Amino acid sequence: MNALEKLLGPDADALLAELGIGKMPEQDKELVIAELADHFMDLITETTLHNLNDEQLKEFKLAMQLPSSERDEKITQITSGVLGLADKIHQAIENELKVIKSARAQLN
């Protein structure tokens, strides 16, 4: 499972096929997948940060300085208190997928 599949689940294969990435040489394909995964991680982070209140944002900044195992647990704790965050992230991803697919369609 690549990073994009971890982020998008079953949508990842459909997106890769729709973008014609499956036809690329393996090295190029891996690069594009990594770039897309980074892009979606940035989108998730941005969406999360925009939905934190001031206190949660302070806690989040402090959590980012922790070792990864502690950081992940603390961030999960912080974000679990944000009502509707999962839905907002899902909507942001859906909107971004529409933009990417639309851009690809216009290139064809």
Secondary structure, DSSP 8 states (H G I E B T S, - for coil): --HHHHHHTTHHHHHHHHTTGGGS-HHHHHHHHHHHHHHHHHHHHHHHHHT--HHHHHHHHHHTTS-HHHHHHHHHHHHHTSTTHHHHHHHHHHHHHHHHHHHHHHH-
